Amino acid sequence: MKESVSTYNKNQSIDQLIVDFIHYYQMDGKIDALDTIYLTNQLLELLGKKELKPVSAQPINEPLMLLDQMIEFAINGGIIRDTVSDKDILGAKIMGIVTPRPSEINQKFWKLYDKEKLAATDYFYALSKENNYIKTREIAKNIEYKHQTPYGEIEITINLSRPEKDPKEIALAKTEKSAYPVNLLCMENEGYAGNSQHPGRANHRIIRLDVADEPWGYQYSPYLYYNEHAIFLSEEHRAMNVGDKAIRNLLDILTTFPHYFVGSNAGLPIVGGSILSHDHYQGGRHTFALERSEMEHTFELKDLPQVTAGIVKWPMSVIRIQSTDKEALAQAAKKIMDTWEDYNDETVGIYDFTGETPHNAITPIARMRDNQFELDLVLRNNRTSDEFPDGIFHPHPPVQHIKKENIGLIEVMGLAILPPRLEKELAEVERYLIGKSADVKAMHLPWAETLKKENSGVTEESAQSIVRHAVGEVFLQVLKDAGVFKRDQAGKDAFIRFTDYLKTV
């Protein structure tokens, strides 16, 4: 049974920190008493200690506070540099000491899975937070709120969790380039020490699983964007290919984890929004606004009567298909994806190719609903023009002061991931609205002036809600910009023409 205590002396000796740290995980059942000396010696080596003074263990309930103090000891003793990377690497190594080996974790996971699927993912999620692989303290810094729209309640996040490197560390990274691990998503990250340009992964563990008769892995994102933000990754190093095989992979993962959704970014630049060099998907336990949106127009697919299909009421262009028949659903998805790949409608600016360069792609999202398999197929196009060099179906210039980056899977579903710069920049806009400052970045000034005209008598109490509401409206416009069939009458008619065409193929 774990001991607890309400306070802890922050000025304890390093010997006391080491003893208490190991003792905590022993009492918490994470390590066996027989491993205490062995793990203590590993920790001594990491911290450059040649011996351990005898001290009695004290009960604590904040092991990460001890982690911080041990890292501080290492900095003061010249064992590591006072840089983001060195602290990250040492922190991961310390937590790796008290994290079970991959084989042990996998054995326990699948043993729990045989009894209850939810218990298995609960176990692995809790472990990934407890060993500081999931950066819970950093994630807590994010600014998060919801915004009501005609399409439901979308979510806004200003991402403040990832630490920024200083210029010296950025320069140092140029001398530490490595081809191993190949990327941040490959299996070789498990237990990797890290360097100035690759995060410490000594405490990283991956659950092995079979996906459509291939070896894959499953882990969580260190900087969660939503509850149980999971990543499924191929063991083989290969580029993403979002075709028929990807759909079957998603449905297979969903069969293994029916309490999760799982989806893929599109496989083309601009609309991909992800690491396209490694085949992977994202999933988790979270209900997004897109999932809550209903179909506003239904249609039939030729030779697939067991599949329900329809257009979803959403600012982007989404076809939803449902069936209890997994194979029929995969066939329906292939029909829609193959048809879209070569589809043109010049009346709304949709062209499938420029020369031999493809433009049409799909962002697929799979889930279970009422004991049925359900797929949302989001139609994407990455064509550019002189007017829109960043992308015709991409955030347009009027909204790029808030969001210029690619619109990937997570944002497609209604969760904005906004850059950390906005924390200070939006505060400046708030001060501008109440007349306390004229120091607004030039890119925000037209927007700030519009807000000031539309909102008279802004107070310190109301400024934040006004700005946050306006940011929510900007993100809604971002989604509309990314929609290939717009929500005006011409766009709706064009979308119906596409679904009518699907009935014939």
C-alpha positions in Angstrom: 0.0 0.0 0.0 1.5 3.4 -1.0 2.4 5.7 1.8 1.5 9.4 1.5 2.6 12.6 3.1 1.3 16.1 2.6 4.6 18.0 2.5 8.2 17.3 1.6 11.4 19.1 2.4 12.8 20.5 -0.9 16.3 20.8 0.6 16.9 17.1 1.2 20.3 15.6 0.5 20.9 13.7 -2.8 21.2 10.5 -0.8 17.8 11.1 0.7 16.3 11.9 -2.7 17.6 8.6 -4.2 16.4 6.5 -1.3 13.0 8.1 -1.2 12.5 7.9 -5.0 13.2 4.1 -5.1 11.2 3.5 -1.9 8.2 5.3 -3.4 8.0 3.0 -6.5 8.6 -0.1 -4.3 5.8 0.8 -2.0 3.6 1.7 -5.0 4.1 -1.8 -6.3 6.0 -0.7 -9.4 9.3 -2.4 -8.5 10.1 -5.5 -6.6 11.9 -5.2 -3.2 14.5 -7.6 -4.6 15.4 -5.0 -7.3 15.9 -2.1 -4.8 19.7 -2.3 -4.5 20.2 -3.0 -8.2 18.0 0.0 -9.2 19.6 2.2 -6.6 23.0 1.6 -8.0 21.8 2.4 -11.5 20.5 5.7 -10.2 23.8 6.4 -8.4 25.6 5.9 -11.7 23.4 8.3 -13.6 23.9 11.0 -11.0 27.7 10.5 -10.8 27.6 9.2 -7.2 30.2 6.7 -6.0 28.5 5.8 -2.8 25.2 6.2 -0.9 25.1 7.4 2.7 22.8 5.4 4.9 19.5 7.2 5.4 16.0 6.1 6.3 13.3 6.3 3.6 10.6 8.9 4.1 7.1 8.6 2.7 6.3 10.9 -0.2 3.6 11.4 -2.7 5.2 13.6 -5.3 7.9 11.5 -7.1 8.2 14.0 -9.9 9.3 16.7 -7.4 12.1 14.4 -6.5 12.9 13.9 -10.2 13.2 17.7 -10.5 15.6 17.9 -7.6 17.8 15.1 -8.9 18.0 16.9 -12.2 19.0 20.1 -10.4 21.7 18.2 -8.5 23.1 16.9 -11.8 23.2 20.5 -13.2 24.9 21.9 -10.2 27.4 19.1 -10.2 28.3 19.6 -13.8 27.0 16.1 -14.8 24.6 17.7 -17.4 24.3 21.1 -19.0 21.4 23.3 -18.0 19.6 22.9 -21.4 16.2 21.6 -22.3 17.6 18.6 -24.0 20.0 17.5 -21.3 17.3 17.8 -18.6 14.8 15.9 -20.8 17.3 13.1 -21.5 18.4 12.7 -17.8 14.8 12.9 -16.6 13.8 10.1 -19.1 16.8 8.0 -18.0 15.9 8.4 -14.3 12.2 7.4 -14.9 13.4 4.6 -17.2 15.0 3.0 -14.2 11.7 2.5 -12.4 9.7 1.6 -15.6 9.3 -2.1 -16.4 10.9 -3.6 -19.4 8.9 -3.7 -22.7 8.4 -7.5 -22.3 6.9 -7.1 -18.8 4.6 -4.4 -19.8 3.4 -6.2 -22.9 2.8 -9.4 -20.9 0.7 -7.5 -18.4 -1.2 -5.5 -21.0 -2.3 -8.6 -23.0 -3.1 -10.5 -19.8 -5.4 -7.7 -18.7 -6.8 -7.4 -22.3 -7.9 -11.0 -22.2 -10.2 -10.1 -19.2 -11.3 -6.6 -20.2 -10.0 -4.5 -23.1 -10.6 -1.2 -21.3 -8.5 -2.4 -18.3 -5.6 -3.0 -20.6 -5.5 0.5 -22.1 -6.3 2.1 -18.7 -3.2 0.3 -17.3 -0.9 1.4 -20.1 -2.2 5.0 -20.1 -1.7 5.3 -16.3 1.8 3.9 -16.6 2.7 6.3 -19.4 1.7 9.2 -17.2 3.2 7.9 -14.0 6.7 7.4 -15.5 6.6 11.0 -17.0 6.6 9.8 -20.6 3.3 11.6 -21.0 4.2 15.1 -19.9 1.2 15.8 -17.6 2.7 18.9 -15.9 3.6 20.5 -19.2 0.2 19.6 -20.8 -1.5 21.4 -17.8 0.0 24.7 -19.1 -2.1 24.6 -22.3 -4.9 27.1 -22.7 -8.1 25.2 -23.6 -11.7 26.2 -24.0 -14.8 25.4 -26.1 -16.6 27.5 -28.7 -20.2 27.0 -29.8 -20.9 27.0 -33.6 -23.8 26.0 -35.9 -21.9 22.7 -36.3 -21.6 22.0 -32.6 -19.1 22.8 -29.9 -15.6 22.9 -31.3 -12.5 23.0 -29.1 -9.7 25.5 -29.0 -6.2 24.7 -27.6 -3.2 27.0 -27.5 -0.3 24.5 -27.2 2.1 25.6 -24.5 3.3 22.2 -23.4 6.4 21.7 -25.6 9.5 23.5 -24.1 11.3 25.8 -26.5 15.1 25.4 -27.0 17.5 28.3 -26.6 19.7 29.5 -29.5 22.8 27.8 -28.0 21.1 24.4 -28.0 19.8 24.9 -31.5 23.3 25.5 -32.7 24.5 22.5 -30.8 22.0 20.2 -32.5 23.7 20.8 -35.8 26.7 18.9 -34.6 24.7 16.0 -33.2 22.7 14.8 -36.2 22.0 11.1 -36.3 20.2 8.7 -38.7 19.1 6.6 -35.7 16.3 6.4 -34.8 15.0 7.1 -38.3 12.2 9.3 -37.1 10.1 10.1 -34.0 7.6 7.4 -34.8 9.7 4.3 -35.3 10.1 1.4 -32.9 13.8 2.2 -32.3 12.7 5.1 -30.1 11.9 2.6 -27.3 14.5 3.1 -24.7 16.7 5.5 -26.8 18.8 7.9 -24.7 18.2 10.9 -26.9 20.4 13.9 -27.9 20.1 17.6 -28.5 17.8 17.1 -31.5 16.0 13.9 -30.5 14.0 13.7 -27.2 15.0 11.3 -24.4 13.1 8.1 -24.7 14.6 5.9 -22.0 11.2 5.7 -20.3 9.3 5.0 -23.5 7.4 1.8 -24.0 5.4 0.4 -26.9 2.7 -2.2 -26.9 3.1 -4.7 -29.8 0.0 -5.8 -31.7 -1.0 -7.4 -35.0 -2.7 -5.1 -37.5 -4.1 -7.0 -40.6 -1.4 -9.6 -40.2 1.5 -7.1 -39.8 3.5 -6.2 -36.8 2.6 -2.8 -35.4 3.0 -0.9 -32.2 0.8 1.4 -30.0 1.9 4.1 -27.7 0.7 7.5 -26.4 1.7 10.9 -27.5 4.0 12.6 -25.0 2.1 15.8 -25.4 -1.5 14.7 -25.4 -3.9 16.8 -27.5 -6.9 15.0 -26.1 -7.7 12.1 -23.7 -5.7 8.9 -24.3 -4.1 10.4 -27.4 -2.7 7.2 -28.9 -0.4 6.6 -31.9 -0.4 3.4 -33.9 2.8 2.8 -35.8 4.1 0.3 -38.4 7.1 -1.7 -37.4 8.3 -1.4 -41.0 9.9 1.9 -42.1 7.7 3.0 -44.9 5.9 6.1 -46.0 2.2 6.6 -45.4 -0.2 5.2 -48.0 -3.8 6.2 -47.3 -5.5 3.7 -49.5 -7.6 0.5 -49.3 -5.0 -1.1 -47.0 -5.1 1.8 -44.6 -8.9 1.5 -44.3 -8.6 -2.2 -43.5 -5.8 -1.4 -40.9 -8.1 1.2 -39.2 -11.0 -1.2 -39.0 -8.7 -3.9 -37.7 -7.4 -1.6 -35.0 -10.9 -0.6 -34.2 -11.8 -4.3 -33.8 -8.9 -4.6 -31.3 -9.8 -1.4 -29.4 -13.6 -0.7 -30.0 -13.6 1.9 -27.2 -11.1 4.1 -29.2 -11.5 6.0 -32.4 -8.7 5.7 -34.9 -7.9 7.9 -37.9 -5.2 8.8 -40.4 -4.0 12.0 -41.8 -4.2 12.3 -45.6 -1.2 11.1 -47.5 -0.4 14.3 -49.4 1.6 17.4 -48.4 -0.4 20.5 -47.3 -3.4 18.4 -46.3 -1.3 15.7 -44.6 -0.5 17.6 -41.4 1.8 14.9 -40.1 5.0 12.8 -40.5 4.3 11.4 -43.9 7.6 9.4 -43.9 6.3 6.7 -41.4 3.1 4.8 -41.7 1.0 5.6 -38.6 -2.4 6.5 -37.3 -3.8 8.4 -34.3 -6.6 7.4 -32.0 -7.9 7.6 -28.4 -10.9 8.0 -26.1 -12.3 11.4 -27.0 -15.6 12.6 -28.5 -14.9 15.3 -31.1 -17.5 17.7 -32.5 -17.4 15.9 -35.9 -18.5 12.7 -34.2 -21.5 14.5 -32.7 -22.5 16.0 -36.0 -25.3 14.2 -37.9 -25.8 13.3 -41.5 -27.9 15.9 -43.4 -28.3 14.0 -46.7 -28.2 10.2 -47.2 -27.6 8.3 -50.4 -27.1 4.7 -51.6 -24.0 3.1 -52.9 -24.3 0.7 -55.9 -24.1 -3.0 -55.0 -23.6 -2.2 -51.2 -27.1 -2.1 -49.7 -25.8 -3.1 -46.3 -23.9 0.2 -46.1 -25.6 3.5 -45.0 -24.0 6.6 -46.6 -24.5 10.3 -46.2 -23.1 13.8 -46.1 -22.3 15.1 -42.6 -23.3 18.6 -41.5 -19.8 19.9 -41.0 -17.8 22.9 -42.4 -15.4 20.5 -44.2 -16.6 18.0 -46.7 -17.3 14.7 -45.0 -19.0 11.5 -46.2 -20.0 9.1 -43.4 -20.6 5.4 -44.0 -21.9 2.9 -41.5 -22.4 -0.9 -41.4 -22.2 -4.0 -39.2 -20.5 -5.7 -42.1 -16.8 -4.8 -41.8 -15.9 -6.1 -45.3 -18.8 -4.2 -47.0 -17.7 -1.0 -45.2 -14.1 -1.5 -46.5 -15.4 -2.0 -50.0 -17.6 1.1 -49.7 -14.6 3.2 -48.5 -12.5 1.9 -51.4 -15.2 2.9 -53.9 -15.4 6.4 -52.5 -11.6 6.9 -52.2 -10.9 5.6 -55.7 -13.7 7.7 -57.2 -12.5 10.9 -55.4 -8.9 10.3 -56.4 -9.8 11.0 -60.1 -12.7 13.4 -59.6 -12.9 16.8 -61.1 -15.5 19.6 -60.8 -14.2 22.8 -62.4 -17.3 24.7 -61.2 -15.9 24.6 -57.7 -12.2 24.5 -58.5 -11.6 20.8 -57.9 -9.0 19.3 -60.1 -7.5 15.8 -59.5 -4.1 16.3 -61.1 -1.7 18.9 -62.4 0.4 17.0 -64.9 1.4 13.8 -62.9 1.0 15.5 -59.5 -2.1 14.2 -57.6 -4.3 16.6 -55.5 -7.2 14.7 -54.2 -6.8 12.8 -50.9 -8.9 11.5 -48.0 -8.6 11.9 -44.2 -10.4 8.7 -42.8 -11.7 8.4 -39.3 -13.1 5.1 -37.8 -15.1 4.5 -34.7 -17.8 2.2 -33.4 -21.3 3.6 -32.9 -24.3 1.5 -31.7 -22.5 -1.8 -32.5 -21.8 -0.6 -36.1 -18.5 0.3 -37.8 -18.5 3.9 -38.8 -16.1 5.7 -41.1 -15.9 9.4 -41.8 -14.1 10.1 -45.1 -13.1 13.8 -45.2 -12.4 14.9 -48.8 -9.2 16.9 -49.2 -7.4 18.7 -52.1 -3.9 20.2 -51.9 -3.9 22.3 -55.1 -2.3 25.7 -54.9 -2.7 28.9 -57.0 -1.2 32.3 -57.5 -3.9 33.7 -55.2 -3.5 30.9 -52.6 0.1 29.8 -52.8 -0.2 28.0 -49.4 -3.2 26.0 -50.7 -6.6 26.7 -52.2 -8.3 24.5 -49.6 -6.1 25.6 -46.7 -6.4 28.5 -44.2 -6.6 31.6 -46.3 -4.6 34.8 -45.6 -7.3 36.6 -43.5 -7.1 33.8 -40.9 -3.4 33.0 -41.0 -2.5 35.5 -38.3 -4.1 32.9 -36.0 -3.6 29.6 -37.9 -1.3 29.2 -40.9 -0.2 25.5 -40.4 -1.7 22.5 -42.1 -5.1 21.2 -41.1 -4.5 17.6 -40.0 -6.6 14.8 -38.6 -7.2 16.3 -35.1 -8.3 19.7 -36.4 -10.5 18.1 -39.1 -12.5 16.7 -36.2 -12.9 20.1 -34.5 -10.0 20.5 -32.1 -7.8 23.5 -32.9 -4.1 23.2 -32.1 -2.9 26.8 -32.1 0.8 27.9 -31.8 2.2 29.1 -28.4 2.9 32.6 -29.8 -0.8 33.4 -29.4 -0.6 33.4 -25.6 1.2 36.7 -25.6 -0.2 38.1 -28.9 -3.9 37.6 -27.8 -3.2 39.2 -24.5 -1.9 42.2 -26.4 -5.1 42.3 -28.4 -7.1 42.2 -25.2 -5.1 45.2 -23.8 -5.7 47.0 -27.1 -9.5 46.5 -26.8 -9.6 48.1 -23.4 -7.3 51.0 -24.5 -4.4 50.0 -22.4 -2.0 49.4 -25.2 -1.4 50.1 -28.9 1.3 47.4 -29.1 -0.4 44.9 -31.3 1.5 42.9 -33.9 0.8 44.2 -37.5 -0.7 40.9 -38.6 -3.3 41.1 -35.8 -4.1 44.8 -36.1 -6.9 44.7 -38.8 -8.6 41.9 -36.8 -8.2 43.8 -33.5 -9.6 47.0 -35.1 -12.6 45.1 -36.3 -13.2 43.6 -32.8 -13.0 47.1 -31.3 -15.6 48.5 -33.7 -17.9 45.5 -33.1 -17.6 45.6 -29.3 -18.1 48.9 -27.5 -17.4 49.3 -23.8 -15.0 46.4 -23.5 -13.8 45.9 -19.9 -10.9 44.0 -18.4 -13.5 41.4 -17.4 -15.0 41.0 -20.9 -11.9 41.4 -23.1 -10.7 37.8 -22.8 -14.1 36.3 -23.6 -14.5 38.6 -26.6 -11.1 37.6 -28.0 -11.6 33.9 -27.3 -14.9 33.9 -29.0 -13.3 35.7 -32.0 -10.6 33.1 -32.1 -13.2 30.4 -32.2 -14.9 32.0 -35.1 -11.5 32.2 -36.9 -11.0 28.5 -36.4 -14.5 27.8 -37.8 -13.5 29.8 -40.9 -10.2 27.8 -41.1 -12.3 24.6 -41.3 -14.6 26.3 -44.0 -11.5 27.3 -46.0 -10.3 23.6 -45.9 -13.6 22.3 -47.2 -13.5 21.3 -50.8 -17.3 21.7 -51.2 -18.2 25.0 -49.6 -21.3 25.4 -47.5 -22.9 27.9 -50.0 -25.5 26.7 -52.4 -23.0 26.1 -55.2 -20.9 24.0 -53.0 -23.8 22.0 -51.6 -25.0 21.3 -55.2 -21.5 20.2 -56.2 -21.3 17.8 -53.3 -24.6 16.3 -54.2 -23.3 15.8 -57.8 -20.4 13.9 -56.4 -22.6 11.6 -54.3 -25.0 11.1 -57.3 -21.9 10.0 -59.3 -21.0 7.6 -56.5 -24.4 5.9 -57.0 -23.4 4.9 -60.5 -19.8 3.5 -60.0 
